[in-house]
Amino acid sequence: MKSTLRRDRPVLGTTILRSAFVGLLLFPFGWSRARTSHPRPNSASPAQTAAPATVPVVVELFTSEGCSSCPPADTLLAKLEAQQPVPKTQIIALEEHVDYWNNGGWTDPFSGREWTLRQEEYAAVLKNQNPYTPQLVVDGHAELVGNRPDAALQAIESASAQPKTHVSVSVAPSSKPGVEQAAVLVDRLIGSKHGDKPEIWLAITESGLHSAVSAGENAGSELHHASIVRTFRKLGSINLNKETSFSANSPVHLDSSWNRQHLLVVVFVQDRKSRQILGAATARIAPM
């Protein structure tokens, strides 16, 4: 399976930064740049928004604790999220755990059918008819094996160079326990494909999650993750024949089992047909 990446000639400074970051990733873990992925197996039966000077790039990782090729990809996404190695770019990490590895002896506690369905939607649009893990999808339009740091950086750099719709989100406490109020604003749309239907999505991610895996391909491993998507829902859509922007106030329900200090609200605009992500923003949940 081949992934298609735009290969623009980078400036010297960007090349040096990328090489240094890839070196830091490869050396400590002894990773190979060879493509390593797992095909999908058969089934058994008050907050701050991102600084205006940065360009948001949404990086989704489809992964599973039941897949032996996935831990290096989880580590890569966590490093991209923590180190933010691409200048003037905000890498927004969405780690989504599919459920089709759950029949291999270990049930991933973070897995869900909705992430499998989302990956299948990408497979149809990106002409990848066989979903696999680990898979990175960058801004909804470039896919690659998730444990390849050099290719990941190149795809992020390419996405960061594209025009983006400005999105903002702020979060404030509400009068109800466990409920925050999110104010979302999407400015004039940029980059939407003709005849498409832009949709506005809100996700809540949680960082710092880990598991002691006792069965399956990763038995005996303590797995640590990037920001895992806890919940995901559509806020609305934009009818391009009538409007070019969007605003909404929406409740954000927080599960009591989530660590409030590690939560991030992510809002992004995505074309329904092409799956291209046009813009995004994040906000932290204020501590109690």
N, C-alpha and C positions, 0 to 999 in steps of 0.2 A: 504494500500500500504506500502510495507516494503522497506527500503533502506538497502543496504549491505555495511558495513564499515569494513575495516581491523582493528582488535582490538589487536594491539601489546601492550605488557606490557611496559609502558613508564618508564624512569628513574625517581627517586624521584623528582629531581629539575624540570623536565618538568611537572610532575603532580602538583606540588605546583603552578607553573606559570599558568597552565591551570585553576586550581581551583580558583586562585585569579582573573583571567580575567573573568571567567564565573560569579563569585560572583559580580564583578563590573557591569556586564551586567544585571544580573537578578534582583539585589536589587533595583536599581533606577526605573525600569519600572514594577516591579512586574510580570515579565514573569514567565510562567510555562514551565517546561521542557517537558510537554506533546506535542506530535506531533500535529501540527495544520497546515493544508494546505487546499487550495481550489482546487478541481478538475476543469479542464477546462470546462466552461459552453458551452451549445449548441449555435451555431451561430443564430442570429436573421435573417438575410437575408445575437648659439652653445649650445649644451645640454649635460647633463651628463648621462652616462649609470649606471646601478646598480653596486654596489660594488661587485667585484669578490668573496668576502667571503660569500655573501648571495646566497641562493638558491631560484630562482623565482618559485612561485606557483600561477597559474592563477585560480582565484575564480570567477565564473560566477553566477550571480543571475538573474533568470527569474522572473520578477515581473510585477506589474501593479498598477497604482494609483486607478484603479477601484476595487481592491481586498482588503477586510477588513483585511485579515491575513498578508498582505504584509508590512505595515509600520514597524513592529518590525524587519523584515528581512532586510529592507533597513537600519535601524539603526544599526543592527548587522554588516552588511558589511561595513558601514562607520566607525565603531569603529575598526574593523579588519584592515582596510586600514590605519587609522590614528595612531593606537597604535602599530601595528606590533608586536603582543604578542608572536610569535613563534621565539625562538632564531635562528639566522643565516638564517632567511627566509624572503624573500621579498614577501608579499602578494600583488598580482596585482588584483585589483578589476575591474570587468566588469559588470556593471548593465545594463541588457538588458530588455526593456519593450515590452512585447508581446501585440498583438492587439486584442485578443479574449475576453477581458473584456470591450471593447469599446461600446458594446451594452447594458450596464447596467445603462446608464444614464449619464456617464462621459466618455469623450474621452481623454485618456491619451495623453498629448502633446508630450511625448517622445517615444510613441509606434511606432512600425513598423512591417510590415509583415515579414521582413527578420529575426527578432528575434524569431518570432513564428516558422518559418521554421527551424531555427537553433535548437530550442528546440525539434521540432519533429524529427530531425535527431538524437539527443541524445536519445530520447525516443526509437527509433528503435534499437539502439546499446546497450543501458543500460537495455533493456528488460522492460522498463516502458512504456506501451502502452497508458497510459492516462496522458498526460501532465497536470501539475498542477502548481499553484503558492501559495506561493513563493518556488522556487526550486533552490538550490545551486548545481552547478556542479564543482568539484575540479579537476583541471588538465585534464578535459575531460573524467575521468574514474570512478569517485565516485559521486553519487548523493544523496541528502538528503533534508529534509524539511529546508527551509531557515531561520527559526526562532529558530533553536536549536543550541545555542552557544557551548555547550559541544561537540556535534557531529561534528560541523564545525571545531573546533580546532583539534579534533582527525584526521579528514580526511586531514587537512592541514599538520599536523605533519607527517602523513604517506606519503603524496606526497612529502614532503621536503626530506625524507630519500631516495628517488629514484634517480638513476643516471640521469643526465640531459645533454642535448646537449647545448654547449655554444653558445649564441646568443648575438650579440651586435648591437646597433643602435645609430646613432648620427644624429642630425638635425641642419641644417644651413640655413640662409636666401638665397633666390634665387633672381634673377633680376626682378621677376614678383611680383607685389603686391598681398598679400594674399596667396602666395605659398612658402612653405619651401621645402628644399631638404633633403631627408632622405637617409643615407648610411646604408645599412643592411648587416650584415655578419653572416652566420651560419656556424660554424665549423663542423668538422666530426660528423656525426649523431650518437647518442647513444640512444638505446632503441626502435628503430622503429621495428614494427612487420614484420616478413618475408612475402613478397608479398604485403605489404601495399605501399601507395604512400604519403610520407610526403609533406604537403603543407605549404607555408609560408604566414602568414596573418598579415596585418597591421590594427590597430584600432586607432582611436582618441577618447579619453574620456574627459569629462568635469566634474569637481567637483563643489560643491557649488550650484547646481540647486535645486529648490523647487517649489511647486505649492500650491495655495489656492484652494482646491477642493470644488466645490459648488453643486455637485450632485453625485448620486451613493452611494456605500457602505461607502465611506469615506467623505461624504458630511460634510462640516463645519471644515474639518481638514486642517492644514498647513503641507504639507508633505515635508520632506527634504531627500535628496538622497546621496548615495555614488557616485563614478565616473560613469556617464552614458555614454554608447557608442554612439557617435555621427555619426561615419561612420566606415565602415568595408569593407575591400577588400582584395582579394588574390593577392599577389605579384608574385607568381610562385610556382613551385613544383620541387621535386628532383626525378629524375629517378635513382633508386638505382642500376640499371644495368650499368649505365654510370658514375655516380657522387655520392659523399658522402657529399658535402658541397654546399653552395649557397652564392652568393653575388649579390647585386643590388643597384642601385641608383634610387630613385623614388620620384616624386613630391608629396607633401602633401598639398592638397588644404584646406584652412581654411575658413569657413563661417564667414562673417562679424558679425553675431549675436552671435558668440561664444566669451566667455571671454578668451582672449589669456593667461592670467596669470593662468588660471585654467585648461589648456589643457595638456594632456599627450599623447605621442605617444607610443603605445604598439605593439611590434612585437613578434609573437610566431610561433613555428613549431608544426603542428598537423597532425597526421596520418589520412588519408582520411577515412579508413575503421573502425579502432578501435576507433577513435576520441581522442586517448591519446595525450596530449600535451607534447612534448619532451623537450622543452626549450623555454625561453622567455626573453625579455629585454624591458626596458622603457627608454624614453628620454623626457625631458621637452622642451617645445617651449620657446625660448629665448624671453624676454620682448622687446618691441619696444624701 
